[in-house]
Amino acid sequence: MRIVEIREETLPISSSIRNAFIDFTKMTLSLVAVITDVERDGKPVVGYGFNSNGRYGQGSLMRERIVPRIMEARPEDLLDETGDNLDPSLIWDVMMANEKPGGHGERSVAVGTLDMAIWDAVAKIEGKPLFRLLAERYGNNQPDNKVFVYAAGGYYQPGRGIQGLRDEMQSYLDRGYTTVKAKIGGAPLAEDLQRIEAVLDMLGPGQSLAVDANGRFDRKTAIEYAEALSAYDLFWYEEPVDPLDYEAQADVAAVYAKPLATGENLFSMQDARNLIRYGGLRPDKDWLQFDCALSYGLVEYLRTLSMLEENGWSASRCIPHGGHQMSLNIAAGLGLGGNESYPDLFQPFGGFPDGVAVENGYITMPDLPGIGFEGKSDLYKVMQDLSA
């Protein structure tokens, strides 16, 4: 078998929303299709992938460097030991050939996007949902059919006041979510506290609020917020400082006794390891948000999980950023703590397959081959347009 063609398209996911650091008015992503010569039901098996929001499409990098390496390799050098399926680890080595270590930025997004599509193809060739394949290969052979998900939103939007924020959060609660997330750091502290209290006042038993500063604060401001937020029972205080400022992160952890979360903007096992070594995080209460679609894909994510285990962290402390079905499959297959969800934003790439409902904060994994993109009709139409 072999990869016949790899296609990429840069698509807009623009929106008027903003967090504390960026707006999304010009946001894009890359959609890729890895087309194989394997047939199922009379059609070629195609693996699909895309990168998460917050980082832009990486089409030129893929076309100039990464994809040519795959297509120029000998087909047999990309296959597993059976010769009947692709080997994501071997393909990852090919994608990263002649790349210097360090500098985990845009190329990690390009590789992660292609890696997603490769795993989608691998699971489809096996005729299994990816989460079951991962449980068999790397887990305990018993996937979690139910996965915790939280609703991410609460962005700053022009002309929307407190009631608009409350209405948004109520819509998530009405759809079965028990944890919702809102942005902070894009307004003065007093205004942010008003927004927090407005949401907390509407929550019932078993419901919670997380807040996200998107790395906006310097050390002093992050600690000022930490002291103010300590008065509330928040699910977590997310990314208070620059993601690579581990010392400042540790200083925040020293004064904030409640759960912290960070990691979505760390794009390699090495950066994740530095966070664990120097960020002052606590494995019994804090949360890690590494996103495989932005950080070289699942092949690298498996290395990160191994590193965490070596350092006394459980995979159950990971709740990935991104709100995509790839991380959902990893969560179900490898025992992560859950997954982010964007019920309304970044469509059609956010959300779950059609008919998958949130019940008391959890979704039940659908029994779909691969990552399950084919079960989300609006997304699959866009994917079909690329691979047709």
Residue pairs with C-beta under 8 A, 6 or more apart in sequence:
1 36
1 37
1 38
1 75
1 79
1 83
1 84
1 85
1 86
1 125
2 36
2 37
2 75
2 78
3 34
3 35
3 36
3 70
3 71
3 75
3 78
3 86
4 35
4 36
4 37
4 44
5 35
6 32
6 33
6 34
6 35
6 62
6 67
6 70
6 71
6 114
6 117
7 32
7 33
7 35
7 386
7 387
8 30
8 31
8 32
8 33
8 59
8 62
8 63
8 67
9 30
9 31
9 32
9 59
9 386
10 28
10 29
10 30
10 31
10 57
10 59
11 28
11 29
11 30
11 31
11 57
11 382
12 27
12 28
13 24
13 27
13 28
13 29
13 53
13 346
13 349
14 24
14 25
14 26
14 27
14 28
15 24
15 25
15 27
15 345
15 346
16 23
16 24
16 25
16 157
16 158
17 23
17 24
17 155
17 156
17 157
17 345
18 24
18 155
18 156
18 157
18 186
19 155
19 156
19 183
19 185
19 186
19 212
19 214
20 183
20 184
20 185
20 186
20 213
20 214
20 215
20 216
21 185
21 214
21 215
21 216
22 54
22 214
24 53
27 53
27 54
27 56
28 56
28 57
29 50
29 51
29 52
29 53
29 55
29 56
29 57
29 349
30 50
30 51
30 57
30 58
30 59
30 62
30 109
30 110
30 113
31 48
31 49
31 50
31 382
31 383
31 386
32 48
32 49
32 50
32 62
32 113
32 114
32 116
32 117
32 386
33 46
33 47
33 48
33 117
33 383
33 386
33 387
34 46
34 47
34 48
34 49
34 114
34 117
34 118
34 120
34 121
35 44
35 46
35 387
36 44
36 45
36 46
36 47
36 86
36 121
36 125
37 44
38 44
38 45
38 125
39 45
40 124
40 125
40 127
45 121
45 124
45 125
46 121
46 124
46 383
46 387
47 116
47 117
47 118
47 119
47 120
47 121
47 122
47 124
47 370
48 116
48 117
48 120
48 371
48 373
48 383
48 386
48 387
49 113
49 114
49 115
49 116
49 117
49 118
49 120
49 293
49 326
50 113
50 116
50 293
50 324
50 349
51 57
51 58
51 109
51 112
51 113
51 293
51 294
52 291
52 293
52 294
52 321
52 322
52 323
52 324
53 322
53 323
53 342
53 345
53 346
53 349
53 350
54 264
54 265
54 294
54 321
55 106
55 109
55 294
58 106
58 107
58 109
58 110
58 113
61 106
61 107
61 110
62 110
62 113
62 114
65 107
65 110
66 95
66 107
66 110
66 111
66 114
67 114
69 94
69 95
69 97
70 78
70 91
70 94
70 95
70 114
73 94
76 83
77 90
77 94
78 86
78 87
78 90
78 91
78 94
79 85
79 86
79 87
79 90
80 86
80 87
80 90
81 87
84 125
85 122
85 125
85 126
86 118
86 121
86 122
86 125
88 115
88 118
88 119
88 122
88 297
88 298
88 299
89 299
91 115
91 118
92 111
92 115
92 296
92 297
92 299
92 300
95 111
95 114
95 115
96 111
96 296
99 107
101 270
102 270
104 266
104 267
104 268
104 270
104 271
104 295
104 296
105 267
108 267
108 268
108 294
108 295
108 296
108 300
109 267
109 293
109 294
111 296
111 297
112 292
112 293
112 294
112 295
112 296
112 297
112 300
113 293
113 297
114 297
115 292
115 296
115 297
115 298
115 299
115 300
116 292
116 293
116 297
116 298
116 326
116 371
118 297
119 130
119 297
119 298
119 326
119 371
120 130
120 326
120 370
120 371
120 373
121 370
122 130
122 133
123 129
123 130
123 133
123 369
123 370
123 371
124 369
124 370
126 133
127 369
128 369
129 329
129 365
129 366
129 367
129 368
129 369
129 370
129 372
130 326
130 329
130 333
130 370
130 371
130 372
131 143
131 328
131 329
131 330
131 331
131 332
131 333
131 365
132 143
132 333
133 333
134 143
134 329
134 330
134 333
134 334
135 141
135 142
135 143
135 332
135 333
135 334
138 302
138 333
138 334
139 333
139 334
139 335
140 335
143 332
143 333
143 365
144 331
144 332
144 333
144 335
144 365
145 332
145 364
145 365
146 362
146 363
146 364
146 365
147 328
147 331
147 332
147 338
147 339
147 362
147 363
147 365
148 319
148 337
148 338
148 339
148 361
148 362
149 177
149 328
149 338
149 339
149 340
149 341
149 358
149 361
149 362
149 363
150 177
150 178
150 179
150 180
150 181
150 210
150 235
150 319
150 338
150 340
150 341
150 361
151 169
151 172
151 175
151 177
151 179
151 180
151 181
151 341
151 342
151 343
152 181
152 212
152 323
152 340
152 341
152 342
152 345
153 168
153 169
153 172
153 180
153 181
153 182
153 342
153 343
153 344
153 345
154 165
154 168
154 169
154 180
154 181
154 182
154 183
154 195
154 199
155 183
155 345
156 183
156 186
156 187
157 164
162 194
162 195
162 198
165 182
165 195
165 198
165 199
166 198
166 199
166 202
169 180
169 182
169 199
169 202
170 202
171 343
171 344
172 180
172 343
173 180
173 202
173 203
173 207
175 343
175 357
175 358
176 357
176 358
176 359
176 360
176 361
177 341
177 343
177 358
177 361
178 206
178 207
178 208
178 360
178 361
179 207
179 208
179 209
179 210
179 235
179 361
180 199
180 207
180 208
180 209
180 210
181 209
181 210
181 211
181 212
181 235
181 238
181 340
182 195
182 196
182 199
182 209
182 210
182 211
182 212
183 211
183 212
183 213
183 214
184 192
184 195
184 196
184 211
184 212
184 213
184 225
185 192
185 213
185 214
185 216
185 217
185 225
186 216
187 195
189 224
189 225
189 228
192 211
192 225
193 228
196 209
196 211
196 229
196 232
196 234
197 232
199 209
200 209
200 232
203 209
206 360
208 233
208 234
208 235
209 232
209 234
209 235
210 234
210 235
210 236
210 237
210 238
210 261
211 229
211 234
211 236
211 237
211 238
212 238
212 239
213 222
213 225
213 237
213 238
213 239
213 240
214 238
214 239
215 239
215 240
215 241
215 242
215 243
215 265
217 225
217 240
217 241
218 241
218 248
219 241
219 245
219 248
219 251
219 252
222 240
222 241
222 248
222 251
222 252
223 251
223 252
223 255
225 237
225 240
226 237
226 240
226 252
226 255
226 256
227 255
229 237
229 256
229 258
230 256
230 257
230 258
233 258
234 258
234 259
235 259
236 258
236 259
236 260
236 261
236 286
236 287
237 252
237 256
237 258
237 259
237 260
237 261
238 260
238 261
238 262
238 289
239 261
239 262
239 264
239 265
239 289
240 248
240 249
240 252
240 260
240 262
241 248
241 249
241 252
242 248
243 262
243 263
243 264
243 265
243 266
244 266
244 271
246 274
246 275
246 277
246 278
246 279
246 280
247 278
249 260
249 262
249 275
249 279
249 280
249 281
250 278
250 279
250 280
251 280
252 260
252 280
253 260
253 279
253 280
253 281
253 282
253 286
254 280
258 285
259 285
259 286
259 287
260 281
260 286
260 287
261 286
261 287
261 288
261 289
261 319
262 275
262 279
262 281
262 286
262 287
262 288
262 289
263 272
263 275
263 288
263 289
263 290
263 321
264 289
264 290
264 291
264 294
264 320
264 321
264 322
265 294
266 272
266 275
266 290
266 295
267 294
267 295
267 296
268 295
268 296
268 300
269 300
269 303
269 304
269 307
272 288
272 290
272 304
272 307
272 308
273 307
273 311
275 281
275 288
276 307
276 308
276 311
276 313
277 311
281 288
283 311
283 312
283 313
283 314
283 317
286 317
287 317
287 318
287 319
287 337
288 308
288 313
288 317
288 318
288 319
289 318
289 319
289 320
289 321
289 340
290 301
290 304
290 318
290 320
290 321
291 320
291 321
291 322
291 327
292 298
292 300
292 301
292 320
292 326
292 327
292 330
293 322
293 324
293 326
293 327
294 321
294 322
295 301
295 304
298 326
298 330
301 330
305 315
305 318
305 334
308 314
308 315
308 317
308 318
309 315
315 334
315 335
315 336
315 337
316 335
316 336
316 337
317 337
318 331
318 336
318 337
319 331
319 336
319 337
319 338
319 339
319 340
320 327
320 330
320 331
320 336
320 339
320 340
321 327
321 340
322 340
323 339
323 340
323 341
323 342
323 345
323 346
323 350
323 351
324 349
324 350
325 352
325 353
325 371
325 372
325 373
325 376
326 371
327 336
327 339
327 340
328 339
328 352
328 363
328 365
329 365
329 371
329 372
330 336
331 337
331 338
331 339
332 365
341 350
341 351
341 352
341 358
342 350
342 351
343 350
343 351
344 350
347 378
348 376
348 378
348 379
348 381
348 382
349 379
351 376
352 363
352 366
352 376
353 366
353 368
353 372
353 375
353 376
354 375
354 376
354 377
355 366
355 375
356 363
356 364
356 366
356 375
357 363
366 372
366 375
368 374
368 375
373 379
373 380
373 383
374 380
